[in-house]
Amino acid sequence: MARIVLSVLGVVLALYVVFGLVIPAVLGIFKILLIIAVVGVVAFAAITVIGKMSK
């Protein structure tokens, strides 16, 4: 009986770790990378436009 209870608690803890800690952390990292990518694309476009206008 104790083995079943501990197994259920282990599963509940694993689900908490996955849905409460891992997934939000991964989504936060992707959000930061997306912001960095957008800033990079805007900077690249601005430099390209300025370079073509000065010639």
Secondary structure as UniProt FT lines:
FT   HELIX           2..17
FT   HELIX           18..22
FT   HELIX           23..53
//
